């Protein structure tokens, strides 16, 4: 059975520091994102009852030191880490802290600079697995070529997804990759080959950044909303792999497809809705094969039908159900810790109808999906009330 919240939880504030490749100190970016979220919520830090810091490379105690910059209020500060899903998990912990009655207000703060992380390998003198000697790009490439063999997906389809996300990011001031022109399929295909069929413009942007979200009880949300629509977290679900007969452990990058399908089902049940009720979706799209497959695993279309959605433009801004409206991991960027919180930031803006030229018309329900290290999946559903 999916987990439930004992009381309603609302997003009252979001903030970001632009994702970048400029070497800005992660702690400084975290300060900016946190202060922006507090300002957006219209509250002071002493009202925050718990802080959940999500980071991969901040070092021991980094979250506590950053909290001191906001104020010495004595609140519990917890470090959350779950690979790419780190920010999403930090947000989930904040949601459950409020939803369970532990505190009235909680903050989730993510920060990282992927350029300053250590090596990928995990062997350290122990048995070496495939994920220790192969870069993530190779795993995603094998996934993509398998899709091409089984479904008939073309490299042009993957390029169309990437071009869409680059063009969504053009109007996002927080995105790391902002082209000065309309990116085309041919341009994506012509960029440097990374691992067939994925080119450099299909690979997610890796750099630094920070993002934050503040959640609160209904009573607090009503007090601080200041006339803006209230954004309720109607589902907060997390899963790891489930063993089945003949189960194959697919490594630390991709993970089993069923994990996303099951986590989404839990979220739909908790929120009391289905995929047809969604207005927009943010997903883990490190490479375009992920976005394509998640169309199907999230129930947006049937298995094997994702290519048709791309051809129809259904997942572009102006289409039936836009994906990665801020550019996604591909172009907004993927610094690690803050990535999932950037999704919450974008979805909150969309549901408030504050996304400017990226605005999805009449958006009222959004889903945020992240996968971490191939064995963790997090899905949140936010709704305008």
C-alpha positions as CSV (number, residue, x, y, z in Angstrom):
1,X,0.0,0.0,0.0
2,X,1.3,3.5,-0.8
3,X,2.3,5.7,2.1
4,X,-0.2,8.4,3.1
5,X,-0.1,11.8,4.8
6,X,-2.0,12.4,8.0
7,X,-2.8,16.0,7.0
8,X,-2.6,18.2,3.9
9,X,0.8,19.7,2.9
10,X,1.3,22.7,0.7
11,X,4.3,24.2,-1.1
12,X,4.5,27.8,0.1
13,X,7.9,28.9,-1.2
14,X,10.5,27.9,-3.9
15,X,13.8,29.3,-4.8
16,X,16.8,28.6,-7.1
17,X,20.3,29.7,-8.0
18,X,20.8,29.4,-11.7
19,X,22.4,26.1,-12.8
20,X,25.8,26.8,-14.3
21,X,29.3,25.7,-15.2
22,X,31.0,28.6,-13.7
23,X,32.6,27.2,-10.5
24,X,30.5,29.2,-8.1
25,X,30.8,27.7,-4.6
26,X,28.0,25.3,-3.8
27,X,27.5,26.9,-0.4
28,X,27.0,30.3,-1.9
29,X,24.5,29.0,-4.3
30,X,22.6,27.2,-1.5
31,X,22.4,30.5,0.4
32,X,20.8,32.2,-2.6
33,X,18.3,29.4,-3.2
34,X,17.3,29.2,0.4
35,X,16.9,32.9,0.9
36,X,14.9,33.1,-2.4
37,X,12.6,30.3,-1.1
38,X,12.0,32.1,2.2
39,X,11.3,35.4,0.4
40,X,8.9,33.6,-1.9
41,X,7.1,32.0,1.0
42,X,7.0,35.3,2.9
43,X,8.4,33.9,6.1
44,X,11.6,34.2,8.2
45,X,13.9,31.2,8.8
46,X,12.9,30.9,12.6
47,X,9.5,29.7,11.4
48,X,11.1,26.7,9.6
49,X,10.9,23.6,11.9
50,X,13.1,21.2,10.1
51,X,15.7,21.4,7.3
52,X,16.6,18.5,4.9
53,X,19.8,19.1,2.9
54,X,20.3,17.1,-0.3
55,X,23.8,17.0,-1.6
56,X,26.3,14.5,-3.1
57,X,29.6,16.3,-2.8
58,X,29.2,18.9,0.0
59,X,31.2,17.0,2.5
60,X,30.4,16.0,6.1
61,X,28.4,18.5,8.0
62,X,28.0,20.9,5.0
63,X,24.2,21.1,5.4
64,X,24.6,22.2,9.1
65,X,27.1,24.9,8.2
66,X,24.8,26.2,5.5
67,X,21.9,26.2,8.0
68,X,23.9,28.5,10.3
69,X,24.0,31.1,7.5
70,X,20.2,31.3,7.7
71,X,20.1,31.5,11.5
72,X,21.0,29.6,14.7
73,X,17.5,28.5,15.6
74,X,18.3,25.0,16.9
75,X,16.2,23.1,14.3
76,X,17.0,19.6,13.3
77,X,19.1,19.5,10.1
78,X,19.3,16.2,8.2
79,X,21.6,15.3,5.3
80,X,19.7,13.3,2.5
81,X,21.6,11.5,-0.3
82,X,20.1,9.2,-2.9
83,X,22.1,9.9,-6.1
84,X,20.2,11.7,-8.8
85,X,17.0,11.5,-6.6
86,X,18.7,13.3,-3.7
87,X,16.7,16.5,-4.0
88,X,13.4,14.7,-4.6
89,X,14.0,12.6,-1.5
90,X,14.9,15.7,0.6
91,X,11.6,17.2,-0.6
92,X,9.8,14.0,0.3
93,X,11.2,14.0,3.8
94,X,10.1,17.6,4.3
95,X,6.6,16.7,3.0
96,X,6.3,13.8,5.4
97,X,7.7,15.8,8.4
98,X,4.8,18.3,7.9
99,X,2.2,15.7,6.8
100,X,2.9,13.6,9.8
101,X,2.5,16.5,12.2
102,X,6.2,16.7,13.3
103,X,6.5,20.3,12.3
104,X,4.4,23.1,10.7
105,X,7.0,24.2,8.2
106,X,9.9,22.3,6.7
107,X,12.5,23.2,4.1
108,X,14.3,21.0,1.5
109,X,17.5,22.5,0.1
110,X,19.7,20.9,-2.6
111,X,23.1,22.0,-3.7
112,X,26.0,20.5,-5.6
113,X,28.7,21.1,-8.2
114,X,29.2,17.9,-10.3
115,X,32.5,19.2,-11.6
116,X,34.0,18.9,-8.1
117,X,32.8,15.4,-7.3
118,X,35.2,12.4,-7.1
119,X,35.5,9.5,-9.5
120,X,32.6,7.2,-10.4
121,X,34.2,3.9,-9.5
122,X,33.0,2.1,-6.3
123,X,35.4,-0.9,-6.3
124,X,37.9,0.3,-3.7
125,X,39.7,-3.1,-3.7
126,X,36.4,-5.1,-3.8
127,X,34.7,-7.0,-6.6
128,X,34.4,-4.8,-9.7
129,X,31.0,-4.5,-11.4
130,X,30.1,-3.2,-14.8
131,X,29.0,0.1,-13.3
132,X,32.5,0.6,-12.0
133,X,34.2,0.6,-15.4
134,X,31.5,1.9,-17.7
135,X,30.4,5.5,-17.8
136,X,26.6,6.2,-17.5
137,X,26.5,7.2,-21.2
138,X,27.3,3.6,-22.2
139,X,24.5,2.2,-20.2
140,X,22.0,4.6,-21.6
141,X,23.3,4.0,-25.1
142,X,22.7,0.2,-24.7
143,X,19.2,1.0,-23.5
144,X,18.6,3.2,-26.5
145,X,19.9,0.8,-29.1
146,X,17.8,-2.0,-27.5
147,X,14.8,0.3,-27.9
148,X,15.8,0.9,-31.6
149,X,15.9,-2.9,-32.2
150,X,12.7,-3.7,-30.4
151,X,10.5,-0.8,-31.2
152,X,12.0,0.8,-34.3
153,X,12.9,4.1,-32.6
154,X,15.2,6.2,-34.7
155,X,18.1,8.5,-33.8
156,X,15.9,11.3,-35.1
157,X,13.3,10.6,-32.4
158,X,15.9,10.9,-29.7
159,X,17.2,14.1,-31.3
160,X,13.7,15.5,-31.4
161,X,13.3,15.0,-27.6
162,X,16.6,16.7,-26.9
163,X,15.9,19.6,-29.3
164,X,12.5,20.1,-27.5
165,X,14.2,20.4,-24.1
166,X,16.9,22.7,-25.4
167,X,14.2,25.0,-26.8
168,X,12.2,24.8,-23.5
169,X,15.3,26.0,-21.7
170,X,15.8,29.0,-23.9
171,X,13.2,30.9,-21.8
172,X,14.3,29.6,-18.4
173,X,16.6,32.1,-16.7
174,X,17.8,29.3,-14.3
175,X,18.9,26.9,-17.1
176,X,22.5,26.0,-17.7
177,X,22.1,25.6,-21.5
178,X,20.3,28.5,-23.2
179,X,20.7,28.6,-26.9
180,X,20.3,31.9,-28.8
181,X,18.3,30.2,-31.6
182,X,15.8,27.5,-32.2
183,X,17.6,24.2,-31.8
184,X,16.9,21.7,-34.6
185,X,17.0,18.0,-34.9
186,X,19.8,18.2,-37.4
187,X,21.8,20.3,-35.1
188,X,21.5,17.8,-32.3
189,X,22.4,14.9,-34.6
190,X,25.5,16.8,-35.9
191,X,26.9,17.4,-32.4
192,X,29.8,15.3,-31.1
193,X,28.9,11.6,-30.8
194,X,29.2,10.5,-27.2
195,X,27.9,6.9,-27.3
196,X,25.7,5.9,-30.3
197,X,23.0,7.0,-30.8
198,X,23.5,9.7,-28.2
199,X,25.4,12.9,-29.1
200,X,26.7,15.6,-26.8
201,X,23.5,17.7,-27.2
202,X,21.5,14.7,-26.0
203,X,23.5,14.3,-22.8
204,X,22.4,16.0,-19.7
205,X,24.2,19.2,-18.7
206,X,26.5,18.6,-15.7
207,X,27.5,21.5,-13.5
208,X,26.6,23.3,-10.3
209,X,23.4,24.8,-8.9
210,X,21.0,25.0,-6.0
211,X,17.3,24.8,-5.4
212,X,15.0,24.9,-2.4
213,X,11.3,24.3,-1.5
214,X,9.4,25.1,1.6
215,X,6.3,23.1,2.6
216,X,3.8,23.8,5.3
217,X,0.5,22.8,6.9
218,X,-2.8,24.1,5.5
219,X,-3.1,26.7,8.3
220,X,0.3,28.2,7.6
221,X,-0.3,28.1,3.8
222,X,-3.5,29.9,4.2
223,X,-1.8,32.6,6.3
224,X,1.0,33.3,3.9
225,X,-0.5,32.7,0.5
226,X,-1.2,36.4,0.0
227,X,-3.8,35.9,-2.7
228,X,-1.8,33.4,-4.7
229,X,-3.2,29.9,-5.5
230,X,-2.2,27.3,-2.9
231,X,-0.2,24.3,-4.3
232,X,-1.0,21.1,-2.5
233,X,1.3,18.0,-2.5
234,X,-1.3,15.3,-3.2
235,X,1.2,12.5,-3.6
236,X,4.7,11.8,-2.3
237,X,5.9,8.3,-3.1
238,X,9.3,6.5,-3.1
239,X,10.3,3.0,-4.0
240,X,13.4,0.8,-4.5
241,X,13.6,-2.3,-6.5
242,X,11.1,-5.1,-5.9
243,X,12.3,-8.7,-6.4
244,X,10.5,-10.8,-8.9
245,X,11.2,-14.3,-10.2
246,X,14.1,-14.1,-12.7
247,X,15.0,-10.7,-11.5
248,X,18.1,-9.2,-13.0
249,X,20.0,-6.4,-11.3
250,X,20.6,-4.0,-14.1
251,X,23.3,-1.9,-12.5
252,X,23.6,1.5,-10.9
253,X,22.4,3.7,-13.7
254,X,19.3,2.4,-15.4
255,X,17.4,0.2,-12.9
256,X,14.3,-1.9,-13.5
257,X,11.5,-0.3,-15.5
258,X,8.9,-1.8,-13.2
259,X,10.1,0.4,-10.4
260,X,8.9,3.6,-12.1
261,X,5.6,2.0,-13.1
262,X,5.0,0.9,-9.5
263,X,6.0,4.2,-7.9
264,X,3.7,6.1,-10.3
265,X,0.8,3.7,-9.6
266,X,1.3,4.4,-5.8
267,X,1.3,8.2,-6.5
268,X,-1.8,8.1,-8.7
269,X,-3.6,6.1,-6.0
270,X,-2.6,8.5,-3.2
271,X,-3.5,11.5,-5.3
272,X,-6.8,10.0,-6.4
273,X,-6.1,10.6,-10.1
274,X,-4.6,9.0,-13.2
275,X,-2.2,10.0,-16.0
276,X,-5.0,11.5,-18.0
277,X,-5.4,14.1,-15.3
278,X,-1.8,15.5,-15.6
279,X,-1.2,18.8,-17.3
280,X,2.6,18.7,-17.3
281,X,5.4,16.3,-16.2
282,X,9.1,16.7,-15.1
283,X,11.2,13.5,-15.4
284,X,14.7,12.2,-15.0
285,X,16.0,12.6,-18.6
286,X,19.7,12.2,-18.4
287,X,19.5,11.0,-22.0
288,X,16.4,11.2,-24.3
289,X,15.8,7.4,-24.2
290,X,14.7,7.9,-20.6
291,X,12.1,10.5,-21.4
292,X,10.8,8.3,-24.2
293,X,10.4,5.3,-22.0
294,X,8.9,7.2,-19.1
295,X,6.1,8.4,-21.3
296,X,5.0,4.7,-21.3
297,X,6.0,3.8,-17.7
298,X,4.1,6.7,-16.3
299,X,1.0,5.6,-18.3
300,X,0.9,8.7,-20.6
301,X,0.7,6.3,-23.5
302,X,0.8,2.5,-24.2
303,X,4.0,0.5,-24.4
304,X,5.8,1.2,-27.6
305,X,3.7,4.3,-28.3
306,X,6.1,7.0,-27.0
307,X,7.6,7.6,-30.5
308,X,4.2,8.7,-31.7
309,X,3.9,11.3,-28.9
310,X,7.2,12.8,-30.0
311,X,6.1,12.9,-33.7
312,X,2.8,14.6,-32.8
313,X,4.5,17.2,-30.6
314,X,2.3,16.1,-27.7
315,X,5.1,16.5,-25.1
316,X,6.3,20.0,-26.3
317,X,5.0,23.3,-24.8
318,X,1.7,23.8,-26.5
319,X,1.1,20.1,-26.9
320,X,-1.2,17.8,-25.0
321,X,1.1,17.1,-22.0
322,X,4.4,19.0,-22.0
323,X,7.4,17.2,-20.5
324,X,10.5,19.0,-19.0
325,X,9.0,22.4,-19.4
326,X,12.1,24.1,-18.0
327,X,14.5,22.2,-20.2
328,X,14.9,19.1,-18.0
329,X,18.2,17.5,-17.1
330,X,19.2,17.9,-20.8
331,X,19.3,21.7,-20.8
332,X,18.2,23.1,-17.4
333,X,21.0,20.9,-16.0
334,X,21.7,18.1,-13.6
335,X,24.0,19.2,-10.7
336,X,22.9,16.2,-8.6
337,X,21.5,17.3,-5.2
338,X,19.3,20.2,-6.4
339,X,17.9,18.5,-9.6
340,X,14.7,17.1,-8.1
341,X,14.0,20.4,-6.3
342,X,14.4,22.3,-9.5
343,X,11.5,20.1,-10.8
344,X,9.4,21.2,-7.8
345,X,10.4,24.8,-8.4
346,X,9.2,24.7,-12.1
347,X,6.0,22.8,-11.3
348,X,5.1,25.2,-8.5
349,X,5.6,28.2,-10.9
350,X,3.5,26.4,-13.6
351,X,0.7,25.7,-11.2
352,X,0.7,29.2,-9.9
353,X,0.6,30.4,-13.5
354,X,3.8,32.3,-13.0
355,X,6.0,30.5,-15.6
356,X,5.9,33.4,-18.2
357,X,6.4,32.3,-21.8
358,X,6.9,28.7,-20.7
359,X,3.4,28.7,-19.1
360,X,1.3,25.6,-19.7
361,X,-2.3,26.9,-20.3
362,X,-4.6,26.3,-17.4
363,X,-2.1,24.0,-15.6
364,X,-3.6,22.6,-12.4
365,X,-1.8,19.2,-11.9
366,X,1.9,18.3,-12.3
367,X,4.0,15.2,-11.7
368,X,7.7,15.2,-10.8
369,X,9.7,11.9,-11.3
370,X,13.3,11.2,-10.4
371,X,15.3,8.0,-10.4
372,X,18.5,7.6,-8.3
373,X,21.4,5.2,-8.9
374,X,19.1,2.8,-10.8
375,X,17.5,1.5,-7.7
376,X,15.5,4.4,-6.2
377,X,12.4,6.1,-7.7
378,X,10.5,9.1,-6.4
379,X,7.3,10.5,-7.7
380,X,5.5,13.6,-6.4
381,X,2.1,15.0,-7.6
382,X,1.4,18.7,-7.0
383,X,-2.0,20.3,-7.6
384,X,-3.4,23.9,-7.7
385,X,-6.2,24.3,-5.2
